[in-house]
């Protein structure tokens, strides 16, 4: 295994992120963190952090997803 592959795997989340068709975003709001998990990294969005709430048609229906700012941008870049 070359070093690049090892480094790239080290940067990947342990659990696959929510990678679904998010082309039909219905609403996005920015609020204080609620303490719930991020849809991308699954870590807690702390109450002193900013939380991005996205309502989007993904998969078979409308879902509400919560993200850290950076995680939202990473999720968007994957699609």
Buried (B, 14 or more C-beta within 10 A) or exposed (E): EEEEEEEEEEEEEEEEBBEBEBEEEEEEEEEEBBEEEBBBBEEBBEEEBEBBBBBBBBEEEEBEBBBBEEBBEBBEEEE
